[in-house]
Amino acid sequence: MQCVAPPTPFASEEIATPFDQLAPLPVWRHFSRLCAIPRPSKHEDELRRQILDWAVLRGLGASIDAAGNLILRKPATPGCERQPGIVLQAHLDMVCQKNSDVVHDFHLDPIRPHLSDGWLLSPGTTLGADNGIGVALILAVLEDRSLRHGPLEALLTVDEEAGMGGARGLQPGQLQGRLLLNLDTEDWGEFYLGCAGGLDVEVERSGSAEAPAAGMATWAIEVGGLRGGHSGVDIHEGRGNAVKLLVRVLKALEHDVAFRLSTLRGGNARNALPREAEARIAVPADAVARLPERLAAIEGRLREELLGIDDGLRIYAHPAAPVVLPLLMTPVEQRLWLDALHAAPHGVRRMSRQLPGVVETSNNLGIVDLRPAGGRCNFMVRSLVDAAAHELADEIVSLFALAGTPAVKSGFYPGWKPNPDSPLLAVCQRVYRRGTGADGAVKVIHAGLECGLIGDKYPGMDMVSFGPTIRGAHAPGERVEVASVEHCWGLLLAILAELAGPAA
């Protein structure tokens, strides 16, 4: 495994980096700079500023809209001015996930990728190939003066991963092109024509804290070792959700250990499957000896249940030994939270009948933070059918209402309805067939893409999405296949040349 040194910022001139061994070099140089600049959702300002400066130095049109999206424009190649305008679209932010034993601050530290067996990856953190590779492809197109193309616009959105705020705030009339290539899907050789829509359910209630009784011992119980992953792309695999599993552990434990709950925390991204969760509990001194045996038995049952899916599952327990015993939830609050979270849905609700093998409706319990003074949790609901997304969200709201807990729906975004007769898809297939001898697979993805919101603002815009092969998005160890990036680059250039018309 070869470590790649920290890359250079956009404002610098070209400086050789270990990425120089990768092709296409312009794309990888841009991605190396993206790795150097922290870009969590809602914190894309520095990256956007550096790209804006870079664009102005190269004579590109550049503006920032009211939502914070960066819009860049490159004139058509001489002779191609009358060809259809094309929008190249990707998002600037990335999902920030790391393993608990990794020291990394996503607001300050660069991503440090490694090369291994044809893949670029970040072993202990997310890599940001989602959607940094798409951004890098677009910037490489904008700076290359040798390409033939019609009028080009680049729409680089913000806040995609935390609620699609950039696409949501995009206003009609800001884009001139009527064809859009979204570069935010993760399987080379596939063209996407549709995606799920979705919304969030935010749950929050206040509580009252109690002091522990004398003779109680504080223990930490952790669920870890899970694969995690993308809550849209990986939801159908039945991977373990650390929060749901920890709640089951506590529900099983309460039958013979009179513990009291202090805190329960797990997950830190609404669109990522929780990999780790921890509870702090107070246990009567005479019950401490029973804990290891009971937890070992529970772990055995869960590992058998997840055999072949999440073989790394582990339950860890150890004395927390605080200087002062923590405050506890009241027994009523503990029961309400554990019962509601135990009953709450998670995973696939329904598979699509129109699109065999594609998830129609699902839900991810992505974030839980319970404390004695109150708690909150987040559910992210997705569906190819907008009405079905609202129905499942309403069920979650109703469930928590039974526990007297406020829950609200928020952040709805529409799905992207497939158009199998898309003229742009026909162009993409013609170019792909010319290069590979076969048609690309036409797919609909259960994950959310910004195309649904953009199409809602720009009715009639013809849109297709494609991208390189990325695995493990939204989880530590995210990786991108180097060869597939080169394939995407060649395809993108060929599509632009095809849309520009025959050379003079």
N, C-alpha and C positions, 0 to 999 in steps of 0.2 A: 504494500500500500504506500502510495507516494503522497506526501503532504504538499499542498499548494500554498505558497506564501501569500500574505495579505496583499490584495490588489490595490490599484491606484484609483483616485477619484476621477470623476468626469472632467473636472476642470483642468487636469493635467494633460500634457502631450502624451503621445503613445510611448509607453515604456514596456520593454519586454518583461513578461511574467511567465511562470511555468505553464500558463494556459496556452502559450505560443505553440505547444506541440499538438494542440487540438485544432480540428477543422470543423467548420469554417472559422478562420481566425478572427474576422471582425465581430462575429456573434459572440465568441467566447471572451474577447476583450471587453465587450460591453457587459457580459454577465459577471466577469471578474470585478468590475467596478460596482455593480449592483450588490455583490457580496460584501463590499467594503463599507457600504452605507446602511446603517440600521433603518428598517422600514416597517415597523409594526403598523397595523391598521390604525388610522387616525394620527399617525406620526410620520407621514411621508414628505413633510415640508422640505427637509434638507435634500432628499433625493430629487424632488421636483425642481428645486432651485438649481441644482447642478445640471440637470438635463435641460432646463430652460436656458441657462448660460451657454451650454454646449450647442443648443440649436441656434441661438442668436449668432454665435461666432461663425456658424456655417451658413448663414443667410436664410435660414428656414423661417417661415411664419410661425409665431408662437404666441399663445395666450392661455390664461388660466380662467376658467369660468367660475361662476358664483359658488359652485359645489366643491371647487378645488381641483377639478380635473384639468389635466394639461392637454391642450390641443395643438398639434404641430401640423404644418402644411408644407408640402414640397410641390413645386410646379411640375406639370407634365413634361416629359421629354419633348423637345421640339418636333412638331409634326403629329403629336398625340394629344394635343390640347382638347380636341373635340370628343375624345373617348370618355366613357363613363367614369365618374369620380369614384374612387375606392377609399374606404375607411379601414385602416388597420387598427385593431383594438386589443388591448390587454390591460391588466391592472397593476399598479405600482406596489401595493402592499403585499405582505406575506403572513402566513400563519406562524406564530411563534410558539413552538413546543420544544421542551428539552427533557432529558432524563433527570431525575431528582439528584443524581450524583454528579451532574455536570454543572460547573460554574460558568455561567454565561448570562450576560445582561443584554437582551435583545434591543434595548434602547441605546446602548453604548458600544457594544462589541461587534466586530465584523464576523461574518460567517467564514469559517475556514474549511473549504471543501477538500476532499481527498479523491484521488483517482484510484479505482480498483476494478480490474477485469472489464474494462470498457464502460464503466459507470462512474459518474461524478456524484459523490454523496457527502453527507455531513453526519458522521456516526452518532453523535450525541444530541444533535439538534435538528430541527427542520433545515432544509437547504435553501428554500425559496425559489426552486426551479418553477414551482407554481407561484406566481406566473412570471418569474424573472426571465425565463427563457423566451417567453412571448415578447416581453419588453425588449430584450436584447435583439431578437430577430427584427423587430420594427425599427430600432435605432440603426441597425446595420443597413437596412434598406434606405433609410433617409440619408445616410452619409455617402452612399455609393453613387457616384456620378456617372457610372458606366451603364447603369440599368435602363431598360426601356419600360416606360409605364405611363399611364394616364395621370390625371390629377390625383394626388395622394393626400390624405389626411390621416393623422395618427391620433387616436383617442386613448389616452393613458389615464385611467380612472383611479380614484382613491377609495379607500374604505370598503373594498369589495368583500373581504373576508369577514368583516364585522357587521355586515348588514346591507351591503351594496349601496352605501350612501352616495358614492360618486355617480353611479348610473341612475340612482333615484333622483338626484338633483340635476341631471342633465336636462337642458331646456330645448324644446323644439326650435329649429332654425339655426342652431349653432353648427351643424354639420351639413355640408353640401353634397357629399357623395351619396349614392343610392345603393351601392354594393358594400357589404361589410364582411371582412374576414376576421373572425375572432380567433385568437391564438392561445386558447386557455383550456384545451382538452389534452388528454394524457395517454393516448394510444396511437402510435404511428400507424398509418394505413387505414385510418377510420375518419370519415367525415360525419360531423354531427349536425343535425337539422332541428333539434328540439331539446328542451330540458325541463326539469321540474321547476315549479314555483314554490313559494313557501312563506312561512311567517314564524314568529317567535311567540312563546307563551312565557311571560315573566311572572314568577310567583314570589311573594314576599309577605312575611308576617312578623310582627313584633312579639317578644316574649318577656318573661321575667326570670331573673336569675335567682338561684338558691345556693346557700353555702353547703358544702358537703358535711355529712355527719362525721363524728369522730371515728377513727379506726378504718377509714377508707383509704385505699391505695390507688394511685393514678396509673393507668396503663394506656399505651398507644397500640392500636390495632390497625394494620395497614394491609391493603390489597394492592399488589403490584405485579410486575412481570408480564403485563398484557401487551398485545401488539398495537392497540389503538388504531388510528387511521382516519380516513375521510368519512364523515357521517353520511355523505351521499354515495360516494363511489364504493365504499366497503361495507355498507350497512347490511347488504344481503348475505354476507358471509357468516353472520351470527357470532361475530367476535364478542368477547366479554366486555361489559361496561363496568368499570371498577366501582362506580358509585352504586349501581344496582346490586352488584355482588357484595359490597360491604354492608349494605342494608340487609341483605339476606343473612349474612354472617351474624349481624346483631340480632335479627329476629330469631334466628336459631339459638343464639346464645342466651337470650332472655328467658328461656324455658327453665334453666337450672342455675343461672347466675343473676343475682339481683343487682345488676350494674345500673349506674346512672350516667347518662350521656352529657358530656360537656361540649364537644365540638365534633362536627363531621364536615370534611372538606374533600372535594374531588373535582377534577376537570378544571380547565381554565380557558377553553375555547368552545363556543357554542356549536361549531361545525366540525369538531374533532371528537372521536370516541374516547372517553376518559380511560387513561391507562393506569392511573394511580389514584387512590383515595385513602384517607386516614381518619380515624375516629379517636378521640380522647375520652376515656370512660373512667369513672370511679367505681372500684370494686371492693366489697367487704373483705376484710383481711382473711376471713376463713374460707373465701371462695377463690382466692388467688391460685391455690395449688391445682384447682380443677381447670384453669384456663388453657394451659398448653395442650392437654389431652383433648378437650372439647374442640379447640380450634384446629387441631390436626385432623380430627374426624370430619369436620366441616370442609376443610381444604380438600381432603380426599374425595368427598362427594362432588365438589365443584370441579376438580381436575378431571374426574371421570366424565362429567357432563360436557366439558369443553375439550375433550380429547381430540387431537388432530386439528383443532381450531386455535386454541390459545394454550399451548402446552407449557408456556412459561409462567402460568398463574402461580402466585405464592401468597400466603397469608403470613404476615410477620406480627409478632406481639412482643412487647418489651415494657418494663416499668418506665414511666415517664419521669418520675422522681423530680417533680418541681419543688422549688423552695417553699412555695405556698400552694396548697391544693387549689385547683381551679374552681371557679363557680360552675354550677350545674344547671341544666334545664330543669324545669318543673316536671314531675311525672306526666302531667297532662300534655305538655308541649312535646315531650319525648315520644309519647305514644302517637300523637297526631302526625308528627313529621315522619316517623318510621312507618306507620301504617300507610300514609299517603304516598310516600316514595316507593314503598313495596308494591302498592297497587298501580302506580303510574305506568303507562305504556312506554315501551322502548323497543325500537327495531322496526321490522317490516310489518306494516298493517295489511297491505294488499299488493299482489303482483298485477301487472297490466294484462288485460285480456287482448287488447289491440296490438300490443308489442310484446310477444312472448320473450321471457327471460329478463324483462326490464321491470324494476320496482315501480309501482304506481305511487304508493303512499307510504311514508315512514316517519319516524320520530326519533330524535336523539335527546336523551337527558344528558346535557353536556356540561353543566356547571352546577355544583351544590356548595353552599357555604352556610352552615348552621352553627349558631353560637347561642349561649344562654339568653342574651338580650334580644335575639331574633334571628331570622334566617331567610335565605332566598335561594331560588334555583331557576334554571332556564331550560326550556324545551325548544328544540328547533324542529319544526314540522315541514316536511317536503311532500309535494305531490305533483304528478303530471296533470291532475284535474284540480283546478283552483277550488271548486266547491268541496272536494274531499279533504283538502288541506284545512279549510275552515272547520269542517265537521270534526276532524280529529282534534284540532285545537280547542273546539268547544267542549269536547269530552274531557279534556284535561282541566279546563276551567271548571267544569261541573264537578269533577272529582275533588278538587281542592275546596270548592264551595261547601261540600259535605263536611269538610274539616274546619269550616269557618275561616278559610285562608284566602285572602284576595289573590286573584290571578287575572292578568290582562293579556290580550293579544296585541301584537305590535309588529311593525316592519314588514307588512305583506308585500310581496313582489310577485308579479304574474309569471306563469310558465311561458316557454317559447314553443308555439304550436308549429309542428313540422309542416313543411311544404315540399313534398317529394317531387313536384314539378319545377323546382327552383332552377332558373336559367344559370345562376352562379354555380350551383351544384353540378350542372351539366358541363360547364367549363372546367371545374376542378376535376371531375372524373375523366374528361378527355385528356387533360394534361397528365394526370396520374397514370392513365392507361398507356399513354405514349412512353412514359418513363419506366413502367414496371411490367407492362404486358397484361395487367389485370385491373379490374375495378376496385376502388376502395370500398370498404364496408360502410354502409350508411346506417347511422345509429342515432338513438335518442338517449340522453344521459339523465340519470336520476339526480345528479348534482345540479346545483344552480349555476347558470351562466348569466352574464349581464345582458345577453341578447333579448331576453324576455322584456326587461325594462326598456332597453333601447328601442325595440320594435314597437313598444307601446307609445313611445314618444315620436317615433318616425314610422308611421304606418306605411306598409308597402316596401320597406327596405329589405332587399334580398340579402340573406345572411347565411354563412357557412362557418363552422368552427373545425379546426384541426390543430394538431400539435405533436410534439415528440413523445416518446414513451417515458412516463414518469411513474415511479412506484413509491408507495409509502407516503404520499402527500398528506400533510397535516399531522405527521408523526416524526419523531426523531429517527434518523437514518433515511429520510427522504432521499431518493436518488433519481438521476436522469440518465438515460442511455445515450452515450456520446454519439454513436453512429446515427441514431434517429434524429438528432438535432441537425446533422448535415443533410439528411434526407429532407427534413422540413424546409431547410434553407433553399435547397434546389427546387422543391415544389413551389414554394412561395414566389421565387423569382420567375419560374416558368408560368405561373398563373398570371402574374402581373404583365409579363410579356404577351401572353395570349390575349389578355383584355385590352392591351395597347393596340392590337391589330397587326397586320403584316408590316414588316419593315419596308421602308421605302427602297 
